[in-house]
Amino acid sequence: MVLSVKEEADVADAAGEQPIKQRKNGLYTGVSDELAANMKSGWGDTELRDLEPVPQVAELAGRRERLSARFPGERLVIPAGNLKTRSNDTEYPFRSSVEYAHLSGNQTEDGVLVLEPTGERGHSATLYLLPRSNRENGEFWLDGQGELWVGRRHSLTESEKLYGLPCADVRTVADTLREATGPVRVVRGYDAGVEAALADKVTAERDEELRSFLSEMRLVKDEFEIGELQKAVDSTVRGFEDVVRVLDKAEATSERYIEGTFFLRARVEGNDVGYGSICAAGPHATTLHWMRNDGPVRSGELLLLDAGVETHTLYTADVTRTLPVNGRFSALQRKIYDAVYEAQEAGIAAVKPGAKYLDFHEAAQRVLATRLVEWGLVEGPVERVLELGLQRRWTLHGTGHMLGMDVHDCAVARRETYAEGTLEPGMCLTVEPGLYFQADDETVPEEYRGIGVRIEDDILVTEDGNRNLSAALPRSSSDVESWMAKLRA
C-alpha cells in the first residue's frame, strides 16, 4: 500500500498532529509501507545529556522577576514569532522577537514564553517550544520543516537544561491560552495564532503597556549585555579594517564588494549584521539609509560605511566612519569632516550620568549650526538657526539612539523615560552627527554638493562619565588617514 499526500495528511489530522506539508509538484506522490517502516528504525540516540545552561541564565531569571513584579496576578504571553515567507516555499532567516529573546535566551521560531500568575504575587514561567521532529509519522523527513530538511532542534529536556525553565510542546499553547481565565497581556505583532487564541481576553491598551515596559527594561544594560555589546563592537572594528584593505577591489567593482566584505566578518564572528549595511560612496553618502549598495566606488570621493556585527545573542554594534577612498581627504572634505568630528566630540562629552538624554544631541547640533553659519550657508545668529531648526536641511537626523538587541533599541519606551529621560550608568547609545549636502542642493556652493559625512560611535554611560566602546577605530581626520595608510601598506 502507498499513502497519497492527502492520506498522509488525514492520518496526521486523526492523530491530532499538524499535517505534513509536501510540495504540490514533488517528484514523489506517496510513501510505501515498506519505506515508511524503514525510515522509522535504525536511528541512533542523539539526545544531548551534558548541556550547560546558557551563560546569561541568571540574568534572564532576574529580568523575568522584574516583569513579574510589574504585572502581579496577570498572565503574560511573549511570542518569538514565526517564519516569514521570502518567496513561494522559501523563508527568510528567522530572528526572534527581541522581547522573547531578552526574557528567555531562546531564539527558535514559534516559541512562546508564558508567565502564569501564582497568586497575587509571583509567576511561574513555561517555555513552549517545538519538540524534536516526530519519527513515527515521518515528519522528520517528509515535512519541509522536518529535521532532515532544516536541521536538528533541541528536545524539550535539552531546552530545560539550557534555559533553566520548564518546557512544553508549543502545539498545545493555543488550547492552553484559550482556556485561560483572569487578566492576560500579550506582545502583539509576532504570532497571529497566539493572538487569535487570546482575542477575547486582551485589550490593545493593556498589551501596549506590556510592550512599553519590556522596552524600558532594556534601557539599562547588565554586565552580560555590556560584554556582548563590546564583543559586537570589537568584531565590527575588524570588519572595518577588512573593508579598508580591499578598497581597491571595491573600486574595480562596486559598493557591493564592501557590503560582502563586511558581511563575511559578521557571519564568521557573529550571527549576522545587526542591520542592512550602509556602504555609500560618493553622493550616495548623502542618502541616510542607502542600502542598495550597487554604486561605483571612486578615488577622490568619500565612502560612508555604517555597519555593525550582531552577536549570537543578538546584541549589535552600530558604527559609522567616513573614509577617503584614496586614503587622503581633500581640503573641503577635511573641513566638513572636522566639523562633524568636533560636533561628535561635543556630543560624547555630554554623555554622563544625570545628564538629560537630549543634551548630547543639542551639544552636537550647536557645533554644526555654528559651522554652517561661519561658512555662510545659513544666516545667523546661531541661536536663531537652532530655534528654527534651520540646520536640519544639512544635519537631517537626530544625533543618536539607544543601542542593544535592536539597533534602535527600546523604541517603544515611553517618551518620558527615553527621549525626555535622564542618562543612567549602563545605558548604551550612539553619538552620530552628520552633514549631508545633496547633489541637487543649489543653496550651497557646487563643490559641497554630493558630500556626506557621518561619524558614529557606541557610547556606554558609566558611573563617572562614559566609555567609547568603539574607540579602537580612529576618528580624527589625521588619525583616519594614518590608519588607512597602515592597513593598505
MITI-159208 format. One record per residue (C-alpha): z negated, y, x negated. Coordinates in Angstrom, 1 decimal. Example, Ala and Ser with C-alpha at 12.3 -4.5 7.8 and 13.67 -1.06 7.14 Angstrom:
REM MITI-159208
+--------+--------+--------+
!      w !      v !      u !
+--------+--------+--------+
!   -7.8 !   -4.5 !  -12.3 !
!   -7.1 !   -1.1 !  -13.7 !
+--------+--------+--------+
This chain:
REM MITI-159208
+--------+--------+--------+
!      w !      v !      u !
+--------+--------+--------+
!    0.0 !    0.0 !    0.0 !
!    0.8 !    3.5 !   -1.2 !
!   -1.1 !    6.5 !    0.3 !
!    1.0 !    9.6 !    1.0 !
!   -0.2 !   13.0 !    0.1 !
!   -1.2 !   13.7 !    3.8 !
!   -3.0 !   10.3 !    4.0 !
!   -5.0 !   11.2 !    0.8 !
!   -6.0 !   14.5 !    2.4 !
!   -7.0 !   12.7 !    5.6 !
!   -9.2 !   10.3 !    3.6 !
!  -10.8 !   13.2 !    1.8 !
!  -11.5 !   15.0 !    5.1 !
!  -13.0 !   11.9 !    6.6 !
!  -15.4 !   11.7 !    3.6 !
!  -16.4 !   15.3 !    4.0 !
!  -14.7 !   16.4 !    0.8 !
!  -12.1 !   19.1 !    0.1 !
!   -8.5 !   17.7 !    0.4 !
!   -6.8 !   17.0 !   -2.9 !
!   -4.1 !   19.6 !   -3.4 !
!   -0.8 !   18.4 !   -4.8 !
!    2.5 !   20.2 !   -5.4 !
!    4.9 !   20.2 !   -2.5 !
!    7.8 !   19.2 !   -4.7 !
!    5.9 !   17.0 !   -7.2 !
!    7.8 !   14.0 !   -8.6 !
!    5.2 !   11.5 !   -7.3 !
!    4.9 !   11.2 !   -3.5 !
!    1.9 !    8.9 !   -3.4 !
!   -0.6 !    6.7 !   -5.2 !
!   -0.6 !    2.9 !   -5.1 !
!   -3.8 !    0.9 !   -4.6 !
!   -3.4 !   -0.6 !   -8.0 !
!   -3.1 !    2.8 !   -9.7 !
!   -6.0 !    4.2 !   -7.7 !
!   -8.2 !    1.3 !   -8.7 !
!   -7.1 !    1.5 !  -12.3 !
!   -7.9 !    5.3 !  -12.5 !
!  -11.5 !    4.7 !  -11.2 !
!  -12.5 !    2.4 !  -14.0 !
!  -12.6 !    2.2 !  -17.8 !
!  -14.1 !    5.7 !  -18.5 !
!  -16.9 !    6.3 !  -20.9 !
!  -20.2 !    8.1 !  -20.2 !
!  -19.7 !   11.7 !  -21.3 !
!  -23.0 !   13.2 !  -20.0 !
!  -24.4 !   15.7 !  -22.5 !
!  -28.1 !   14.9 !  -22.9 !
!  -29.1 !   17.1 !  -25.8 !
!  -28.2 !   20.5 !  -24.4 !
!  -30.4 !   23.5 !  -25.3 !
!  -30.9 !   26.4 !  -22.9 !
!  -28.6 !   29.4 !  -23.3 !
!  -30.1 !   32.0 !  -25.8 !
!  -30.8 !   34.6 !  -23.1 !
!  -32.6 !   32.2 !  -20.7 !
!  -35.9 !   34.2 !  -20.9 !
!  -34.2 !   37.5 !  -20.3 !
!  -32.3 !   36.0 !  -17.3 !
!  -35.6 !   34.9 !  -15.7 !
!  -37.0 !   38.4 !  -16.3 !
!  -34.1 !   40.0 !  -14.6 !
!  -34.4 !   37.7 !  -11.5 !
!  -38.1 !   38.6 !  -11.4 !
!  -37.3 !   42.3 !  -11.2 !
!  -34.8 !   41.7 !   -8.5 !
!  -37.3 !   39.6 !   -6.6 !
!  -39.9 !   42.3 !   -6.7 !
!  -37.5 !   44.9 !   -5.3 !
!  -36.5 !   42.8 !   -2.2 !
!  -39.6 !   40.8 !   -1.2 !
!  -39.1 !   38.4 !    1.7 !
!  -35.3 !   38.7 !    1.7 !
!  -32.7 !   36.1 !    0.9 !
!  -30.4 !   37.4 !   -1.9 !
!  -26.9 !   35.9 !   -2.4 !
!  -24.9 !   36.7 !   -5.6 !
!  -21.5 !   35.0 !   -5.9 !
!  -19.5 !   34.5 !   -9.1 !
!  -16.1 !   34.9 !   -7.4 !
!  -13.1 !   32.7 !   -7.1 !
!   -9.9 !   32.1 !   -9.0 !
!   -7.2 !   34.6 !   -8.2 !
!   -3.5 !   33.6 !   -7.9 !
!   -1.2 !   35.1 !  -10.5 !
!    2.0 !   33.6 !   -9.2 !
!    2.6 !   30.6 !   -6.9 !
!    0.3 !   27.9 !   -8.2 !
!   -0.9 !   29.6 !  -11.4 !
!   -4.1 !   31.6 !  -11.7 !
!   -5.4 !   34.5 !  -13.8 !
!   -8.1 !   33.5 !  -16.3 !
!  -11.4 !   33.6 !  -14.5 !
!  -14.0 !   36.3 !  -15.2 !
!  -17.3 !   36.0 !  -13.4 !
!  -18.7 !   38.9 !  -11.4 !
!  -21.0 !   40.9 !  -13.7 !
!  -23.9 !   40.8 !  -11.2 !
!  -23.8 !   37.0 !  -11.2 !
!  -23.4 !   36.5 !  -14.9 !
!  -26.2 !   39.1 !  -15.6 !
!  -28.7 !   37.1 !  -13.5 !
!  -27.6 !   33.5 !  -14.1 !
!  -25.9 !   33.3 !  -17.5 !
!  -23.2 !   31.1 !  -15.9 !
!  -19.6 !   32.2 !  -15.8 !
!  -17.8 !   29.5 !  -13.8 !
!  -15.7 !   30.2 !  -10.8 !
!  -17.0 !   29.6 !   -7.2 !
!  -20.7 !   29.7 !   -8.4 !
!  -23.3 !   31.3 !   -6.2 !
!  -26.8 !   32.3 !   -7.1 !
!  -29.2 !   32.2 !   -4.1 !
!  -32.8 !   33.6 !   -4.3 !
!  -34.8 !   32.2 !   -1.4 !
!  -38.0 !   34.0 !   -0.4 !
!  -41.1 !   32.0 !   -0.9 !
!  -43.2 !   34.2 !    1.5 !
!  -44.0 !   37.9 !    1.5 !
!  -43.6 !   38.0 !   -2.3 !
!  -41.5 !   36.0 !   -4.8 !
!  -38.4 !   33.9 !   -4.7 !
!  -37.1 !   30.5 !   -5.7 !
!  -33.7 !   30.6 !   -7.3 !
!  -30.9 !   28.0 !   -7.0 !
!  -27.6 !   28.0 !   -8.8 !
!  -24.8 !   26.5 !   -6.6 !
!  -22.0 !   25.1 !   -8.8 !
!  -19.1 !   22.7 !   -8.6 !
!  -20.3 !   19.3 !  -10.0 !
!  -18.1 !   17.1 !  -12.2 !
!  -14.8 !   16.1 !  -10.7 !
!  -15.0 !   13.1 !   -8.3 !
!  -13.6 !    9.9 !   -9.9 !
!  -13.9 !    7.9 !   -6.7 !
!  -11.4 !    9.8 !   -4.6 !
!   -9.1 !   10.7 !   -7.6 !
!   -9.9 !   14.4 !   -7.6 !
!  -10.3 !   14.4 !  -11.4 !
!   -6.7 !   13.6 !  -12.0 !
!   -4.9 !   14.3 !   -8.7 !
!   -6.2 !   17.8 !   -7.9 !
!   -4.8 !   20.8 !   -9.6 !
!   -8.3 !   21.9 !  -10.5 !
!   -9.4 !   18.4 !  -11.5 !
!  -10.9 !   17.9 !  -14.9 !
!   -7.8 !   16.2 !  -16.4 !
!   -5.8 !   19.3 !  -15.5 !
!   -8.2 !   22.2 !  -16.3 !
!  -10.9 !   20.7 !  -18.5 !
!  -14.4 !   19.2 !  -18.1 !
!  -17.1 !   21.1 !  -16.4 !
!  -20.8 !   20.7 !  -16.7 !
!  -22.7 !   18.3 !  -14.5 !
!  -25.4 !   19.8 !  -12.3 !
!  -28.0 !   18.1 !  -14.5 !
!  -26.5 !   19.7 !  -17.6 !
!  -26.3 !   23.1 !  -15.9 !
!  -30.0 !   22.9 !  -15.0 !
!  -30.8 !   22.4 !  -18.7 !
!  -28.5 !   25.3 !  -19.8 !
!  -29.7 !   27.9 !  -17.3 !
!  -33.3 !   26.9 !  -16.5 !
!  -32.6 !   26.7 !  -12.8 !
!  -32.3 !   24.1 !  -10.1 !
!  -28.6 !   23.4 !   -9.4 !
!  -26.9 !   22.2 !   -6.3 !
!  -23.3 !   21.4 !   -5.1 !
!  -21.7 !   24.7 !   -4.2 !
!  -19.7 !   22.9 !   -1.5 !
!  -22.9 !   22.8 !    0.6 !
!  -23.8 !   26.5 !    0.2 !
!  -21.8 !   27.8 !    3.2 !
!  -23.6 !   25.5 !    5.6 !
!  -26.9 !   26.3 !    4.0 !
!  -26.3 !   30.1 !    4.4 !
!  -25.1 !   29.7 !    8.0 !
!  -28.5 !   28.1 !    8.9 !
!  -30.5 !   30.8 !    7.0 !
!  -32.9 !   32.9 !    9.0 !
!  -34.6 !   36.2 !    8.2 !
!  -33.1 !   39.1 !    6.3 !
!  -30.2 !   38.4 !    4.0 !
!  -28.3 !   40.5 !    1.5 !
!  -25.1 !   39.5 !   -0.3 !
!  -23.0 !   41.1 !   -3.1 !
!  -19.7 !   41.7 !   -1.4 !
!  -16.1 !   41.6 !   -2.7 !
!  -16.2 !   38.3 !   -4.7 !
!  -16.3 !   35.3 !   -2.3 !
!  -14.8 !   35.6 !    1.2 !
!  -16.1 !   32.2 !    2.2 !
!  -19.7 !   33.1 !    1.4 !
!  -19.3 !   36.4 !    3.2 !
!  -17.9 !   34.7 !    6.3 !
!  -20.9 !   32.3 !    6.3 !
!  -23.2 !   35.4 !    6.4 !
!  -21.1 !   37.6 !    8.7 !
!  -23.7 !   37.8 !   11.5 !
!  -26.7 !   38.2 !    9.1 !
!  -25.9 !   41.1 !    6.8 !
!  -25.0 !   44.8 !    7.1 !
!  -22.8 !   46.9 !    4.8 !
!  -25.6 !   49.4 !    4.1 !
!  -28.2 !   46.8 !    3.1 !
!  -25.6 !   45.0 !    0.9 !
!  -24.7 !   48.2 !   -0.8 !
!  -28.4 !   48.8 !   -1.6 !
!  -28.5 !   45.4 !   -3.4 !
!  -25.3 !   46.1 !   -5.4 !
!  -26.6 !   49.6 !   -6.4 !
!  -29.9 !   48.1 !   -7.6 !
!  -28.2 !   45.4 !   -9.6 !
!  -26.0 !   48.1 !  -11.2 !
!  -29.1 !   50.2 !  -12.1 !
!  -30.8 !   47.1 !  -13.6 !
!  -28.2 !   47.2 !  -16.3 !
!  -28.7 !   50.9 !  -17.3 !
!  -31.3 !   49.9 !  -19.9 !
!  -30.4 !   47.0 !  -22.2 !
!  -32.8 !   44.4 !  -23.5 !
!  -32.8 !   43.2 !  -27.1 !
!  -30.4 !   40.4 !  -26.4 !
!  -27.9 !   42.7 !  -24.8 !
!  -28.1 !   45.2 !  -27.7 !
!  -27.4 !   42.3 !  -30.1 !
!  -24.4 !   41.3 !  -28.1 !
!  -23.0 !   44.8 !  -27.9 !
!  -23.4 !   45.1 !  -31.7 !
!  -21.6 !   41.8 !  -32.1 !
!  -18.8 !   43.1 !  -29.9 !
!  -18.5 !   46.3 !  -31.9 !
!  -18.5 !   44.5 !  -35.3 !
!  -15.6 !   42.4 !  -34.1 !
!  -13.8 !   45.4 !  -32.8 !
!  -14.2 !   47.1 !  -36.2 !
!  -12.4 !   44.2 !  -37.8 !
!   -9.7 !   44.4 !  -35.1 !
!   -9.0 !   48.0 !  -36.0 !
!   -8.8 !   47.0 !  -39.7 !
!   -6.3 !   44.3 !  -38.7 !
!   -4.1 !   46.9 !  -37.0 !
!   -4.1 !   49.3 !  -39.9 !
!   -2.9 !   46.6 !  -42.2 !
!    0.1 !   45.8 !  -40.1 !
!    1.3 !   49.3 !  -39.1 !
!    4.5 !   48.8 !  -41.0 !
!    5.3 !   45.8 !  -38.8 !
!    4.5 !   47.8 !  -35.7 !
!    6.9 !   50.5 !  -36.9 !
!    9.6 !   47.8 !  -37.1 !
!    8.8 !   46.5 !  -33.6 !
!    6.7 !   48.4 !  -31.1 !
!    3.2 !   49.1 !  -29.8 !
!    3.2 !   45.5 !  -28.7 !
!    2.6 !   44.4 !  -32.3 !
!   -0.6 !   46.5 !  -32.3 !
!   -1.7 !   45.1 !  -29.0 !
!   -1.1 !   41.5 !  -30.1 !
!   -2.8 !   42.0 !  -33.5 !
!   -6.0 !   43.3 !  -31.9 !
!   -5.9 !   40.6 !  -29.2 !
!   -5.8 !   37.9 !  -31.9 !
!   -9.1 !   39.2 !  -33.3 !
!  -10.6 !   39.4 !  -29.7 !
!   -9.7 !   35.8 !  -28.9 !
!  -10.8 !   34.4 !  -32.3 !
!  -14.2 !   36.1 !  -32.4 !
!  -14.9 !   36.7 !  -28.7 !
!  -14.0 !   35.8 !  -25.2 !
!  -11.2 !   38.3 !  -24.7 !
!  -10.5 !   42.0 !  -24.9 !
!  -13.0 !   43.9 !  -22.7 !
!  -10.2 !   45.8 !  -21.0 !
!   -6.5 !   46.4 !  -21.4 !
!   -6.0 !   47.7 !  -24.9 !
!   -4.5 !   51.2 !  -25.1 !
!   -2.0 !   51.2 !  -28.1 !
!   -0.5 !   54.6 !  -27.6 !
!    1.8 !   56.0 !  -30.3 !
!    3.4 !   59.5 !  -30.3 !
!    3.5 !   61.2 !  -26.9 !
!    2.1 !   58.1 !  -25.2 !
!   -1.3 !   59.2 !  -26.6 !
!   -1.4 !   61.9 !  -24.0 !
!   -1.5 !   59.3 !  -21.2 !
!   -5.2 !   58.4 !  -20.8 !
!   -4.7 !   54.8 !  -19.8 !
!   -1.4 !   53.9 !  -21.5 !
!   -1.4 !   50.1 !  -21.3 !
!    2.3 !   49.3 !  -21.2 !
!    2.2 !   49.3 !  -25.0 !
!    6.0 !   49.0 !  -25.2 !
!    7.0 !   52.1 !  -27.0 !
!    8.0 !   52.9 !  -30.6 !
!    5.6 !   53.5 !  -33.5 !
!    7.0 !   56.2 !  -35.7 !
!    5.9 !   57.5 !  -39.1 !
!    4.7 !   61.1 !  -38.8 !
!    3.2 !   60.6 !  -35.4 !
!   -0.3 !   59.6 !  -34.3 !
!   -1.5 !   56.3 !  -32.9 !
!   -4.3 !   56.4 !  -30.4 !
!   -5.9 !   53.0 !  -30.3 !
!   -8.6 !   52.4 !  -27.6 !
!   -9.7 !   48.8 !  -27.7 !
!  -12.8 !   46.6 !  -27.5 !
!  -13.7 !   42.9 !  -28.1 !
!  -15.6 !   41.2 !  -25.4 !
!  -18.2 !   38.6 !  -26.5 !
!  -18.6 !   35.2 !  -25.0 !
!  -21.5 !   36.6 !  -22.9 !
!  -19.1 !   39.3 !  -21.5 !
!  -20.5 !   42.3 !  -23.4 !
!  -17.7 !   44.6 !  -24.5 !
!  -17.2 !   47.3 !  -27.1 !
!  -15.2 !   50.4 !  -26.3 !
!  -13.9 !   52.3 !  -29.4 !
!  -11.1 !   54.7 !  -30.0 !
!   -9.6 !   56.0 !  -33.2 !
!   -6.6 !   58.3 !  -33.5 !
!   -4.7 !   57.4 !  -36.7 !
!   -1.7 !   58.9 !  -38.5 !
!    0.9 !   56.2 !  -38.6 !
!    1.9 !   57.1 !  -42.1 !
!   -1.7 !   57.5 !  -43.3 !
!   -1.8 !   61.3 !  -43.6 !
!   -2.4 !   63.9 !  -40.9 !
!   -0.1 !   66.9 !  -40.7 !
!   -1.7 !   70.3 !  -40.8 !
!   -1.5 !   70.7 !  -37.0 !
!   -2.6 !   67.1 !  -36.3 !
!   -5.6 !   67.6 !  -38.6 !
!   -6.6 !   70.9 !  -36.8 !
!   -6.5 !   69.2 !  -33.4 !
!   -8.3 !   66.1 !  -34.8 !
!  -11.0 !   68.1 !  -36.5 !
!  -11.7 !   69.9 !  -33.2 !
!  -12.2 !   66.7 !  -31.4 !
!  -14.4 !   65.3 !  -34.2 !
!  -16.5 !   68.5 !  -34.1 !
!  -16.9 !   68.0 !  -30.3 !
!  -17.9 !   64.4 !  -30.7 !
!  -20.5 !   65.3 !  -33.3 !
!  -22.0 !   67.8 !  -30.9 !
!  -21.9 !   65.2 !  -28.1 !
!  -23.6 !   62.5 !  -30.2 !
!  -26.3 !   64.9 !  -31.4 !
!  -27.2 !   65.5 !  -27.7 !
!  -27.8 !   61.8 !  -27.0 !
!  -31.6 !   61.2 !  -27.2 !
!  -34.4 !   60.0 !  -25.0 !
!  -35.4 !   62.6 !  -22.4 !
!  -32.1 !   64.4 !  -22.5 !
!  -30.1 !   64.8 !  -19.3 !
!  -27.2 !   62.4 !  -19.2 !
!  -24.8 !   65.3 !  -18.8 !
!  -26.0 !   67.0 !  -21.9 !
!  -23.6 !   65.2 !  -24.3 !
!  -20.6 !   65.9 !  -22.1 !
!  -21.4 !   69.6 !  -21.8 !
!  -22.0 !   69.9 !  -25.6 !
!  -18.6 !   68.4 !  -26.4 !
!  -16.8 !   70.4 !  -23.7 !
!  -18.2 !   73.6 !  -25.1 !
!  -16.8 !   72.9 !  -28.5 !
!  -13.4 !   72.1 !  -27.2 !
!  -13.3 !   75.1 !  -24.9 !
!  -14.2 !   77.3 !  -27.9 !
!  -11.4 !   75.9 !  -30.0 !
!   -8.9 !   76.3 !  -27.1 !
!   -9.9 !   80.0 !  -26.8 !
!   -9.7 !   80.5 !  -30.6 !
!   -6.1 !   79.0 !  -30.6 !
!   -5.0 !   81.3 !  -27.8 !
!   -4.2 !   78.5 !  -25.4 !
!   -6.6 !   79.8 !  -22.7 !
!   -8.1 !   83.2 !  -22.0 !
!  -11.8 !   83.5 !  -22.8 !
!  -14.6 !   84.1 !  -22.9 !
!  -15.8 !   80.5 !  -23.3 !
!  -18.4 !   80.8 !  -20.5 !
!  -15.6 !   81.7 !  -18.1 !
!  -13.5 !   78.8 !  -19.2 !
!  -16.4 !   76.3 !  -18.7 !
!  -17.4 !   77.8 !  -15.4 !
!  -13.9 !   77.5 !  -14.0 !
!  -13.2 !   74.2 !  -15.8 !
!  -10.0 !   75.6 !  -17.4 !
!  -10.3 !   73.5 !  -20.5 !
!   -9.8 !   70.4 !  -18.3 !
!   -6.0 !   70.9 !  -18.5 !
!   -6.2 !   69.5 !  -22.0 !
!   -9.5 !   67.6 !  -22.1 !
!   -8.9 !   65.8 !  -18.7 !
!  -11.7 !   63.3 !  -18.6 !
!  -15.5 !   63.0 !  -18.9 !
!  -16.9 !   62.7 !  -22.3 !
!  -18.3 !   59.2 !  -21.9 !
!  -19.8 !   56.5 !  -19.7 !
!  -22.3 !   53.7 !  -19.7 !
!  -21.3 !   50.5 !  -21.6 !
!  -22.3 !   46.9 !  -21.2 !
!  -20.9 !   43.8 !  -19.4 !
!  -18.4 !   46.2 !  -17.8 !
!  -16.5 !   48.7 !  -20.0 !
!  -17.5 !   51.3 !  -17.3 !
!  -20.9 !   49.7 !  -16.7 !
!  -23.4 !   50.5 !  -13.9 !
!  -20.6 !   52.1 !  -12.0 !
!  -22.2 !   51.7 !   -8.5 !
!  -25.6 !   53.0 !   -9.6 !
!  -26.8 !   56.0 !   -7.5 !
!  -25.7 !   59.3 !   -8.9 !
!  -29.3 !   60.5 !   -9.3 !
!  -30.1 !   57.6 !  -11.6 !
!  -26.8 !   57.7 !  -13.6 !
!  -24.8 !   61.0 !  -13.9 !
!  -27.8 !   63.1 !  -12.9 !
!  -30.3 !   60.9 !  -14.6 !
!  -32.2 !   61.1 !  -17.9 !
!  -31.5 !   59.1 !  -21.0 !
!  -33.9 !   56.3 !  -22.0 !
!  -34.2 !   54.1 !  -25.0 !
!  -32.0 !   51.0 !  -24.6 !
!  -29.2 !   52.8 !  -22.7 !
!  -25.8 !   52.5 !  -24.4 !
!  -23.0 !   54.9 !  -23.7 !
!  -19.7 !   56.0 !  -25.2 !
!  -19.1 !   59.5 !  -26.5 !
!  -15.3 !   60.1 !  -26.4 !
!  -14.0 !   63.7 !  -26.2 !
!  -10.2 !   64.2 !  -26.4 !
!   -7.5 !   66.8 !  -26.4 !
!   -4.1 !   65.9 !  -24.9 !
!   -1.1 !   68.2 !  -25.0 !
!    1.6 !   66.8 !  -22.7 !
!    5.2 !   66.6 !  -23.9 !
!    6.3 !   68.8 !  -21.0 !
!    3.4 !   71.4 !  -21.2 !
!    5.2 !   74.7 !  -21.6 !
!    1.8 !   76.6 !  -21.7 !
!    1.3 !   75.6 !  -25.3 !
!    3.4 !   76.1 !  -28.4 !
!    6.1 !   73.5 !  -28.8 !
!    4.6 !   72.0 !  -31.9 !
!    1.5 !   71.0 !  -29.9 !
!    3.4 !   69.1 !  -27.3 !
!    3.2 !   65.3 !  -27.4 !
!    0.0 !   65.2 !  -29.5 !
!   -3.0 !   63.4 !  -28.1 !
!   -6.3 !   62.8 !  -29.9 !
!   -9.4 !   60.9 !  -28.8 !
!  -12.4 !   59.7 !  -30.9 !
!  -14.8 !   57.3 !  -29.2 !
!  -18.0 !   55.6 !  -30.4 !
!  -20.6 !   53.4 !  -28.8 !
!  -24.0 !   55.1 !  -29.0 !
!  -27.4 !   53.4 !  -28.3 !
!  -30.3 !   55.6 !  -27.3 !
!  -33.3 !   54.8 !  -29.5 !
!  -36.9 !   55.8 !  -29.4 !
!  -36.3 !   58.7 !  -31.8 !
!  -32.7 !   59.6 !  -31.1 !
!  -29.6 !   57.4 !  -31.2 !
!  -27.7 !   54.8 !  -33.3 !
!  -24.0 !   54.7 !  -33.6 !
!  -23.1 !   51.0 !  -33.1 !
!  -19.6 !   51.7 !  -34.3 !
!  -20.5 !   53.8 !  -37.4 !
!  -18.7 !   51.3 !  -39.7 !
!  -15.4 !   52.8 !  -38.5 !
!  -14.7 !   56.2 !  -40.3 !
!  -14.4 !   59.2 !  -38.1 !
!  -13.7 !   62.4 !  -40.0 !
!  -10.1 !   63.1 !  -40.8 !
!  -10.5 !   62.8 !  -44.6 !
!  -12.5 !   59.5 !  -44.2 !
!   -9.8 !   58.1 !  -41.9 !
!   -7.1 !   58.8 !  -44.5 !
!   -9.1 !   57.2 !  -47.3 !
!  -10.0 !   54.2 !  -45.2 !
!   -6.3 !   53.7 !  -44.2 !
!   -5.2 !   54.0 !  -47.8 !
!   -7.6 !   51.4 !  -49.0 !
!   -6.7 !   48.9 !  -46.3 !
!   -2.9 !   49.4 !  -46.9 !
!   -3.1 !   49.3 !  -50.7 !
+--------+--------+--------+
